[in-house]
């Protein structure tokens, strides 16, 4: 990040123009200032001064100062690659998408706000300084970009040590707050038997890796007064391998910033740190090309066509092309997957995950690549990460998924972040607090696993979960304590012994403080609204949900939950107004249409209810619940044949959705087609073994008609 100047600005401001979605933006100079004329928060064209550049290569963004202390990232960036590589041009960060001034992704919108979205990682010792009352920022930092203290912590004692001033002799670690010395006196001798290196002494901490993770992780900030050297989970809530951000095998999908990938890798588990490969001060690699990997792997074995089966010097002979494939973000920024894995085209065949082979051989099928690997090695290489099929089963609800997830949780040979993801997925099955996976998770060495253990019980009875989660309320890591407090929210303090009640209250306060730190975001107020609703503080819940919508009127989750709160208070009329207002801003949001459709059902307004539920199912066919409820509404309206057709199409994409299968069985029985009903009943039996009702259908006993689900 740099103040806009002749030396910092790379883009063409010589009256260059760029047209996108019918808006032509003009980039110009006004004396020493860099200007852009583009659509503002009202949709009209205005002139704006570029205050800062953001980034250098392969793209440069530009920050514009707006009222209230806001810096906003302009939605058109400069491609700083060479012309030969397609660069030296202006381009939209949302190509092919119609992002208008009403959209939160518009450059003036809440999702392009530097103060929240960017600043914490790109400046040193940031204080966001948001005032909810005035809706303004007073953001401050020690240095405009990433400087020494960003990683090493406050430097005053180090300066005293260097100058031999004051009590310099008693200062540990050369006066630095954190000792980033995990590589000191460490060697990686190669074992002739395996051609792989082994660390000369085990890595006994993760200080460096967790220091890097503060910015190189997909995470949300929960604490601002951080101390260098404390675990990342004290200041941030790190994302697990959820299907929004990662593929089922752990490969990167959305921008995940390395940490969540690296801790999946065999290298992490062998003791490798970030600076074994990266020189943090020069920003360069420790060695170039394959030589980087040959620090720890025998060149004779691995840098050879006998290993990679490609011509020496070709792209296929480069270690990173096979083991760290790229994915492109922000249109031009290719980033490598740091899970450092063996290509698995066999998994691509089974579940559609990416594989490195197909990146280069785009004209070939995954099956072709899988057969090639089998031919080369005489077997299908499995690699270190062996959780893909389990997480895929967990996300789809496949037969045996719960048992597979429980086995993954217990498999300590697999990465902790994958076991944590499995625990989180178990919440769909409302496990008992006495289950083995829960008991083991509470005592696990990994904070990610312990945090996910609390999440696993989020759909279980909190009263019965309280005893199991009691240790997590006093966990040494803040994010774990907060998760446990959120899951147990609403329990009266006298549920616990006095000392535990105090810990519960403290952890709840930490949760509230974390949301208040992010008071500029609607998600934080949604979280507070849900917390207060569970505590039966309904006035406070209503206030927080209204605040969320005032920050972002298009934020659908707040509208849906506020309408649901009004439902419980018999104020459906107000809920209807909230939902209609939100729909006017987000006309094709399926969650809003679904919520309003259910409200219409409650009011017995069948025709508009059916239209809204149909729209929700149409606008989000990936949500099996929307399709199921629409089909039930069709059946209740006397359109059973259409309901069956709707569900049959849905179960092709969601073959394990229990509600849809159960409804199909019911509706087919209604129409006098028990043979076809039995087909779906058998599939349901695979999912719900031991369910006597399903077993009776399969035995030819028929089923009761039930459409009130």
C-alpha positions in Angstrom: 0.0 0.0 0.0 1.5 3.3 -1.0 0.3 6.9 -1.4 -0.6 7.6 -5.0 2.4 9.1 -6.8 4.2 9.0 -10.1 6.5 6.2 -8.8 3.7 4.2 -7.1 1.0 4.3 -9.7 1.3 1.7 -12.6 -2.0 2.2 -14.4 -2.7 4.4 -17.4 -4.2 7.7 -16.3 -3.7 9.4 -19.6 -7.5 9.8 -20.3 -7.8 6.0 -20.6 -11.3 4.6 -20.5 -12.9 1.3 -19.6 -16.5 0.4 -20.2 -18.3 -2.3 -18.1 -22.0 -2.9 -17.6 -22.8 0.3 -19.6 -20.7 2.5 -17.4 -17.6 4.1 -18.9 -14.9 5.0 -16.4 -12.2 7.6 -17.3 -8.8 7.6 -15.7 -7.0 11.0 -15.8 -4.5 13.4 -14.1 -5.4 16.7 -12.4 -2.0 18.2 -11.6 -0.2 15.8 -9.3 -3.5 14.0 -8.5 -4.7 10.8 -10.1 -8.4 10.8 -10.9 -11.2 8.5 -12.0 -14.6 9.5 -13.2 -17.0 6.6 -12.6 -20.4 5.7 -11.1 -20.7 6.5 -7.4 -23.0 5.4 -4.6 -26.0 7.0 -6.3 -25.3 5.4 -9.7 -24.3 8.7 -11.3 -20.9 9.7 -12.7 -18.6 11.6 -10.4 -14.9 12.5 -10.2 -12.9 10.7 -7.5 -9.2 11.1 -6.4 -7.1 8.0 -6.0 -5.5 8.3 -2.6 -3.5 5.0 -2.5 -2.2 2.2 -4.6 -2.8 -1.3 -3.4 -0.6 -4.1 -4.6 2.0 -4.2 -7.4 2.0 -7.4 -9.4 0.2 -9.1 -11.1 -2.5 -6.4 -10.5 -2.7 -3.1 -8.8 -5.9 -1.8 -7.2 -6.7 1.8 -6.2 -8.2 3.1 -3.0 -10.6 6.1 -2.9 -11.4 8.1 0.3 -15.1 8.3 1.0 -17.0 10.1 3.8 -16.8 8.6 7.3 -13.1 7.7 7.2 -13.7 5.0 4.6 -11.3 3.8 2.0 -12.9 1.9 -0.8 -11.2 -0.4 -3.3 -12.1 0.6 -6.8 -13.7 -2.3 -8.8 -11.5 -1.8 -11.9 -7.9 -2.8 -11.5 -4.7 -2.4 -13.6 -3.2 -5.6 -15.0 0.5 -5.0 -14.4 1.8 -8.0 -16.3 3.5 -7.4 -19.6 1.6 -6.9 -22.8 2.9 -10.2 -24.0 1.2 -11.9 -21.1 -2.1 -10.1 -21.6 -1.4 -7.2 -19.2 -1.0 -3.4 -19.4 -4.8 -3.0 -19.4 -7.7 -2.0 -17.2 -10.1 -4.8 -16.2 -13.1 -5.5 -14.1 -12.6 -7.6 -11.0 -16.1 -9.0 -11.6 -16.2 -9.8 -15.3 -19.4 -11.0 -16.8 -21.3 -10.0 -13.6 -23.7 -7.1 -13.4 -22.5 -5.3 -10.3 -24.6 -2.1 -9.9 -24.3 0.7 -7.3 -26.9 -1.2 -5.2 -24.7 -4.2 -4.9 -22.5 -4.8 -1.8 -19.7 -5.7 -4.2 -19.8 -2.4 -6.0 -16.7 -0.4 -5.2 -18.7 1.9 -3.0 -20.3 -1.0 -1.2 -19.6 -2.6 2.2 -17.7 -5.6 0.7 -15.1 -3.3 -0.9 -14.2 -1.5 2.3 -10.5 -1.4 3.0 -10.9 -0.7 6.7 -12.4 -4.1 7.3 -11.6 -6.2 4.2 -7.9 -5.4 3.7 -6.2 -3.3 6.2 -5.5 -5.7 9.0 -3.1 -7.8 6.8 -1.7 -5.0 4.6 -0.7 -2.5 7.3 1.2 -2.8 10.6 -0.4 -2.7 14.0 -3.8 -1.7 12.7 -6.6 -0.2 14.8 -9.8 -0.2 12.8 -11.4 2.4 15.1 -15.1 2.0 14.0 -17.8 4.0 15.8 -21.2 2.4 15.4 -23.0 5.4 16.8 -21.6 7.7 14.1 -21.0 5.0 11.5 -17.5 6.3 11.0 -13.9 5.0 11.0 -10.8 6.5 12.6 -8.5 3.7 11.3 -4.9 4.0 12.3 -1.7 2.1 11.8 2.0 2.2 12.8 3.2 1.8 9.2 1.2 1.9 6.0 2.3 -1.5 4.8 3.8 -4.7 6.2 6.9 -3.8 8.1 9.2 -5.5 10.6 6.9 -5.2 13.6 4.0 -6.9 11.7 5.9 -10.2 12.2 8.4 -9.5 15.0 6.2 -7.5 17.3 6.9 -4.2 19.0 10.5 -3.2 18.3 11.5 -0.8 21.1 13.1 -3.4 23.3 15.0 -4.7 20.2 16.3 -1.2 19.6 17.4 -1.0 23.3 19.2 -4.3 22.9 20.9 -3.3 19.7 22.1 0.0 21.3 22.9 -1.7 24.6 20.7 0.8 26.5 18.9 0.4 29.8 18.3 -3.2 30.9 19.4 -4.6 27.5 21.3 -7.5 29.1 18.2 -9.2 30.5 16.2 -9.0 27.3 15.5 -12.4 25.8 15.3 -13.1 22.0 17.4 -10.0 21.2 14.6 -7.9 22.7 12.0 -9.3 20.3 8.5 -10.3 21.4 8.5 -13.5 19.5 11.4 -15.9 18.7 11.1 -17.0 15.1 14.0 -19.4 15.6 12.5 -22.8 14.8 14.9 -23.3 11.9 18.0 -22.5 14.0 20.7 -25.2 13.9 18.3 -27.5 12.0 19.4 -29.6 9.1 17.5 -31.9 6.7 19.8 -34.8 5.8 18.5 -37.1 3.1 17.9 -40.7 4.1 19.4 -42.9 1.4 16.8 -45.6 2.0 13.8 -43.3 1.2 15.5 -40.5 -0.8 13.6 -38.1 1.5 15.0 -35.8 4.2 14.3 -36.0 7.9 14.5 -33.0 10.2 17.5 -33.3 12.4 15.4 -32.4 15.5 11.6 -32.4 15.8 9.8 -29.1 15.4 8.5 -28.4 18.9 6.3 -25.4 18.2 4.3 -23.8 15.5 5.2 -20.2 16.4 6.4 -19.2 12.9 3.6 -21.0 11.1 0.9 -19.5 13.3 2.6 -16.0 13.0 2.3 -16.3 9.2 -1.3 -17.6 9.6 -2.5 -14.3 11.1 -2.6 -13.1 7.5 -2.1 -16.2 5.3 -5.3 -17.9 6.5 -8.9 -17.7 5.6 -10.1 -16.3 8.9 -12.2 -13.7 10.7 -10.7 -11.4 13.4 -12.1 -11.9 16.9 -9.6 -9.9 19.0 -7.6 -6.7 18.2 -5.1 -6.4 21.1 -3.0 -9.3 20.0 0.3 -10.3 21.4 2.9 -11.7 19.0 3.6 -15.3 19.7 0.2 -16.3 20.9 -1.7 -18.9 18.9 -3.6 -17.7 15.8 -6.9 -19.0 17.3 -6.6 -16.3 20.1 -7.1 -13.5 17.6 -8.8 -15.2 14.6 -11.3 -17.8 13.8 -9.7 -19.9 11.0 -12.0 -21.4 8.4 -12.2 -25.2 8.3 -12.4 -27.3 5.1 -16.0 -26.2 4.4 -17.4 -26.8 0.9 -17.7 -23.1 0.2 -13.9 -22.6 0.4 -12.4 -26.0 -0.3 -13.0 -29.0 -2.5 -13.8 -32.2 -0.6 -10.2 -33.4 -1.0 -8.9 -30.1 0.6 -7.8 -28.4 -2.6 -8.3 -24.7 -2.7 -11.6 -23.4 -4.2 -12.0 -19.8 -2.9 -9.2 -17.6 -1.8 -7.8 -19.5 1.2 -4.3 -17.9 1.7 -2.1 -20.9 2.3 -2.4 -21.8 6.0 -5.5 -24.1 5.7 -3.8 -25.8 2.8 -0.3 -26.1 4.3 -1.4 -27.8 7.5 -3.0 -30.5 5.4 0.4 -31.3 3.9 2.8 -34.1 4.7 5.5 -31.5 4.8 3.8 -29.7 7.7 3.5 -32.9 9.6 7.2 -33.7 9.0 8.2 -30.4 10.6 8.6 -28.0 7.6 8.0 -24.3 8.4 7.1 -21.5 6.0 10.7 -20.1 5.9 12.2 -23.5 4.9 11.0 -22.6 1.5 10.4 -18.8 1.7 12.9 -16.1 2.6 10.6 -13.7 4.5 12.7 -10.6 4.2 13.5 -10.7 0.4 10.1 -12.3 -0.4 12.0 -14.8 -2.6 12.2 -18.5 -2.5 15.2 -20.2 -0.9 16.1 -21.8 -4.3 14.8 -21.6 -7.8 12.8 -24.2 -9.7 13.1 -27.8 -8.6 16.1 -27.0 -6.5 13.7 -25.7 -3.9 12.2 -29.2 -3.4 15.6 -30.9 -3.8 16.6 -29.3 -0.5 14.8 -32.2 1.1 14.2 -34.7 -1.8 16.8 -36.6 -3.7 17.3 -35.2 -7.2 18.4 -38.6 -8.4 15.1 -40.1 -7.5 12.6 -37.2 -7.9 14.1 -34.8 -10.5 14.0 -37.6 -13.0 11.7 -38.8 -15.8 11.5 -42.1 -13.9 9.5 -40.2 -11.3 7.6 -37.5 -13.3 7.5 -39.2 -16.7 7.9 -35.9 -18.6 10.6 -34.5 -20.7 13.3 -32.7 -18.6 12.8 -29.0 -18.8 9.1 -29.2 -19.7 6.3 -27.9 -17.5 5.4 -31.4 -16.5 8.9 -31.9 -15.1 8.5 -29.0 -12.6 7.6 -30.3 -9.1 5.1 -27.5 -8.4 3.0 -28.1 -11.6 2.1 -31.6 -10.3 2.2 -31.1 -6.5 1.2 -27.4 -6.1 -1.2 -26.6 -9.0 -2.5 -23.1 -9.4 -5.9 -21.6 -9.2 -6.6 -18.1 -10.5 -8.2 -15.4 -8.4 -9.0 -11.7 -9.1 -9.0 -12.6 -12.8 -5.2 -12.6 -13.3 -3.6 -13.8 -10.0 -2.6 -17.4 -10.1 -1.9 -18.9 -6.6 -0.4 -22.2 -5.8 -2.1 -24.8 -3.6 0.1 -25.3 -0.5 -1.4 -28.7 0.5 1.5 -30.1 -1.6 -0.4 -33.2 -2.7 -0.1 -36.1 -5.1 -2.4 -35.7 -8.1 -5.6 -37.8 -7.7 -7.4 -37.9 -11.1 -9.1 -41.0 -9.7 -10.9 -38.7 -7.3 -11.8 -36.4 -10.2 -13.5 -39.3 -11.8 -15.5 -40.1 -8.7 -16.4 -36.7 -7.4 -15.3 -34.0 -9.9 -12.5 -32.5 -7.9 -9.7 -30.8 -9.8 -6.4 -32.6 -10.6 -3.0 -31.3 -11.7 -2.9 -33.5 -14.8 -6.0 -31.9 -16.3 -4.6 -28.4 -15.8 -2.1 -29.1 -18.5 -3.9 -31.9 -20.5 -7.2 -30.0 -20.7 -8.1 -32.0 -23.9 -7.9 -35.3 -21.9 -10.4 -36.8 -19.5 -9.7 -37.4 -15.8 -10.2 -41.1 -16.6 -7.3 -40.9 -19.1 -5.1 -39.3 -16.5 -6.0 -41.9 -13.9 -5.1 -44.7 -16.2 -1.8 -43.0 -17.1 -0.8 -42.9 -13.4 -1.7 -46.5 -13.0 0.4 -47.4 -16.0 3.4 -45.4 -14.8 3.5 -46.6 -11.2 1.7 -49.9 -11.4 -0.9 -48.7 -8.8 -3.1 -45.7 -8.1 -1.1 -43.3 -5.8 -3.1 -42.3 -2.8 -0.9 -39.6 -1.1 -1.0 -38.3 2.4 -4.5 -36.7 2.4 -7.1 -39.5 2.5 -10.3 -37.8 3.6 -11.9 -36.7 0.3 -14.5 -39.4 0.1 -15.5 -39.0 3.7 -16.0 -35.3 3.5 -17.9 -35.7 0.2 -20.2 -38.2 1.9 -20.6 -35.9 4.8 -21.6 -33.0 2.6 -24.1 -35.0 0.6 -25.5 -37.1 3.5 -24.5 -40.4 1.7 -25.2 -43.8 3.3 -22.8 -44.5 6.1 -21.6 -40.8 6.2 -21.9 -40.4 10.0 -19.9 -43.5 10.7 -17.2 -42.5 8.1 -17.0 -39.0 9.7 -16.6 -40.5 13.1 -13.7 -42.8 11.8 -12.0 -39.7 10.3 -12.3 -37.8 13.6 -10.5 -40.8 15.3 -7.8 -41.1 12.7 -4.9 -39.0 14.1 -2.8 -39.8 11.1 -4.9 -37.4 9.1 -4.6 -33.6 9.2 -6.3 -31.9 12.2 -8.1 -29.5 9.9 -9.8 -32.4 8.1 -10.8 -34.1 11.4 -12.2 -30.8 12.5 -14.2 -30.5 9.3 -15.6 -34.0 9.9 -16.6 -33.0 13.5 -18.3 -29.9 12.2 -20.2 -32.0 9.6 -21.4 -34.3 12.4 -23.7 -31.5 13.6 -26.1 -32.5 10.9 -26.7 -35.8 12.8 -27.2 -34.1 16.2 -24.7 -36.5 17.9 -24.9 -37.2 21.6 -22.5 -35.6 24.0 -21.4 -39.1 25.1 -20.4 -40.2 21.6 -16.8 -41.2 21.2 -16.0 -38.5 18.6 -17.2 -35.8 20.9 -15.4 -37.1 24.0 -12.2 -37.4 22.0 -12.6 -34.0 20.3 -12.9 -32.1 23.6 -9.4 -33.4 24.7 -7.7 -33.2 21.3 -4.3 -31.4 20.9 -5.6 -29.3 18.0 -7.6 -26.1 18.8 -9.3 -26.5 15.4 -10.6 -29.9 16.5 -11.7 -28.7 19.9 -13.5 -25.8 18.4 -15.2 -28.1 15.9 -16.3 -30.4 18.8 -18.4 -27.6 20.1 -19.8 -27.0 16.6 -20.7 -30.7 16.4 -23.2 -30.3 19.2 -24.8 -27.1 17.8 -27.9 -29.0 16.8 -28.0 -31.1 19.9 -29.9 -30.4 23.1 -27.7 -27.7 24.9 -28.7 -29.0 28.3 -27.4 -32.4 27.6 -24.3 -31.0 25.9 -23.3 -28.7 28.8 -21.3 -31.2 30.8 -19.3 -32.4 27.7 -18.5 -28.8 26.6 -17.6 -27.5 30.1 -13.8 -28.0 29.6 -14.0 -25.9 26.4 -15.4 -22.9 28.3 -12.0 -22.6 30.0 -9.9 -23.7 26.9 -6.6 -21.8 26.5 -7.7 -20.6 23.1 -10.2 -17.8 22.7 -11.9 -19.1 19.5 -12.6 -22.4 21.2 -14.1 -20.7 24.3 -16.3 -18.5 22.1 -17.6 -21.5 20.1 -18.5 -23.4 23.2 -20.3 -20.3 24.6 -22.2 -19.8 21.4 -23.4 -23.4 21.3 -24.5 -23.3 24.9 -26.1 -19.8 24.7 -29.5 -19.6 26.4 -28.7 -22.0 29.2 -29.3 -20.4 32.6 -26.2 -19.8 34.7 -27.5 -22.1 37.4 -27.1 -25.0 34.9 -23.4 -25.0 35.9 -21.4 -25.1 39.1 -20.3 -21.6 40.2 -16.8 -21.8 38.7 -18.1 -23.1 35.4 -20.9 -20.5 35.3 -18.2 -17.8 35.7 -16.2 -19.3 32.8 -19.4 -19.5 30.7 -20.1 -15.8 31.4 -16.6 -14.8 30.5 -16.6 -16.8 27.3 -20.0 -15.3 26.3 -18.5 -11.8 27.0 -15.6 -12.7 24.7 -18.1 -13.7 22.0 -20.0 -10.4 22.3 -16.7 -8.4 22.3 -15.6 -10.2 19.1 -18.9 -9.2 17.4 -18.5 -5.6 18.6 -15.0 -5.5 17.2 -16.7 -6.1 13.8 -19.6 -3.7 14.4 -19.1 -2.3 10.9 -20.3 -5.6 9.5 -23.9 -6.9 9.3 -22.8 -10.5 10.0 -21.6 -9.4 13.5 -25.0 -7.9 14.3 -26.7 -11.0 13.0 -24.6 -13.1 15.3 -25.5 -10.9 18.2 -29.2 -11.0 17.3 -29.2 -14.8 17.2 -27.3 -14.9 20.6 -29.8 -12.6 22.2 -32.8 -14.5 20.8 -31.4 -17.7 22.3 -31.1 -15.9 25.6 -34.7 -14.7 25.2 -33.6 -11.0 25.1 -35.9 -10.4 22.2 -35.8 -6.6 22.2 -32.0 -6.7 21.9 -32.2 -9.3 19.2 -34.6 -7.2 17.2 -32.4 -4.1 17.6 -29.3 -6.0 16.4 -31.1 -7.5 13.4 -32.3 -4.0 12.4 -28.8 -2.7 12.8 -27.5 -5.4 10.4 -30.1 -4.3 7.8 -29.2 -0.6 8.3 -25.6 -1.5 7.5 -26.5 -3.5 4.4 -30.2 -3.5 3.4 -29.5 -6.3 1.0 -28.2 -8.7 3.7 -30.7 -11.5 3.4 -29.8 -13.5 6.5 -30.7 -10.6 8.7 -34.0 -10.0 6.9 -34.9 -13.7 7.2 -34.1 -13.9 10.9 -35.8 -10.7 11.7 -39.0 -11.9 10.0 -38.7 -15.2 11.9 -38.4 -13.3 15.1 -41.5 -11.4 14.3 -43.3 -14.7 13.5 -42.6 -15.9 17.0 -44.0 -12.6 18.4 -47.1 -12.9 16.2 -46.0 -9.8 14.2 -46.1 -11.4 10.7 -47.3 -8.2 9.1 -44.0 -6.5 10.1 -42.1 -9.6 8.9 -43.8 -9.4 5.5 -42.7 -5.8 5.1 -39.1 -6.7 6.0 -39.0 -9.5 3.5 -40.6 -7.5 0.7 -38.2 -4.6 1.3 -35.2 -7.1 1.1 -36.6 -8.7 -2.1 -36.9 -5.3 -3.7 -33.1 -5.0 -3.2 -32.2 -8.6 -4.0 -34.9 -9.7 -6.4 -33.6 -13.2 -7.0 -32.5 -14.2 -3.5 -34.0 -17.6 -2.9 -33.7 -17.4 0.9 -35.9 -14.3 0.9 -38.5 -15.9 -1.5 -38.5 -19.1 0.6 -39.1 -17.2 3.9 -41.9 -15.0 2.4 -43.4 -18.1 0.8 -43.6 -19.8 4.2 -45.1 -16.7 5.7 -47.8 -16.8 3.0 -48.5 -20.4 3.8 -49.1 -19.5 7.4 -51.5 -16.9 6.3 -53.2 -19.4 4.0 -52.5 -17.2 0.9 -51.9 -20.3 -1.2 -51.4 -18.8 -4.7 -48.7 -16.2 -3.8 -47.1 -18.8 -1.5 -46.8 -21.3 -4.3 -45.3 -18.7 -6.7 -42.7 -17.6 -4.1 -41.7 -21.2 -3.2 -41.5 -22.0 -6.9 -39.2 -19.0 -7.4 -37.0 -20.1 -4.5 -36.6 -23.6 -5.9 -35.9 -22.2 -9.3 -33.3 -19.6 -8.2 -31.4 -22.0 -6.0 -31.9 -25.6 -7.2 -28.8 -26.6 -5.2 -30.9 -26.3 -2.0 -32.8 -29.5 -1.7 -34.9 -28.1 1.1 -36.4 -25.4 -1.1 -37.4 -27.9 -3.8 -38.8 -30.3 -1.2 -41.0 -27.6 0.4 -42.2 -26.4 -3.0 -43.1 -30.0 -3.9 -45.1 -30.4 -0.7 -46.9 -27.1 -1.5 -47.7 -28.4 -5.0 -49.1 -31.6 -3.5 -51.2 -29.7 -1.0 -52.6 -27.7 -3.8 -53.7 -30.8 -5.6 -50.8 -30.9 -8.1 -49.4 -34.3 -7.0 -48.1 -35.3 -10.4 -46.2 -32.0 -10.7 -44.9 -32.5 -7.1 -43.6 -36.0 -8.0 -41.9 -34.7 -11.2 -40.3 -31.9 -9.2 -38.9 -34.2 -6.6 -37.7 -36.8 -9.1 -35.7 -34.1 -10.8 -34.3 -32.9 -7.4 -33.2 -36.4 -6.2 -31.1 -36.7 -9.3 -28.9 -33.9 -8.0 -29.5 -34.7 -4.3 -29.8 -38.5 -4.2 -29.6 -38.7 -0.4 -32.0 -36.0 0.7 -34.2 -37.8 3.2 -37.1 -35.5 3.1 -37.4 -35.6 -0.7 -37.2 -39.4 -0.7 -39.8 -39.7 2.0 -42.1 -37.3 0.2 -41.7 -39.2 -3.0 -42.7 -42.4 -1.3 -45.8 -40.8 0.2 -46.9 -39.1 -3.0 -46.3 -42.2 -5.2 -48.4 -44.2 -2.8 -51.1 -41.6 -3.0 -51.2 -41.9 -6.8 -51.4 -45.7 -6.6 -47.8 -46.5 -7.6 -46.4 -48.6 -4.8 -43.9 -50.3 -7.0 -42.2 -47.0 -7.8 -42.6 -45.9 -4.2 -40.7 -49.0 -3.2 -37.6 -47.9 -5.3 -37.3 -44.7 -3.3 -38.1 -46.4 0.0 -35.2 -48.8 -0.5 -32.9 -45.9 -1.0 -34.3 -44.3 2.1 -33.8 -47.5 4.0 -30.0 -47.4 3.1 -29.9 -44.0 4.8 -32.2 -44.8 7.8 -31.5 -48.4 8.6 -33.5 -49.4 11.6 -36.4 -47.0 10.9 -39.4 -49.3 11.3 -41.7 -47.1 9.1 -39.3 -47.4 6.1 -38.8 -51.1 6.7 -42.6 -51.6 6.7 -42.8 -49.9 3.3 -40.1 -52.1 1.9 -41.9 -55.1 3.2 -45.0 -54.1 1.2 -46.9 -52.6 4.0 -47.6 -49.2 2.4 -47.3 -45.9 4.1 -49.4 -43.3 5.6 -50.1 -40.2 3.6 -48.3 -37.3 5.2 -47.8 -33.9 3.7 -47.5 -31.7 6.8 -43.7 -31.9 7.0 
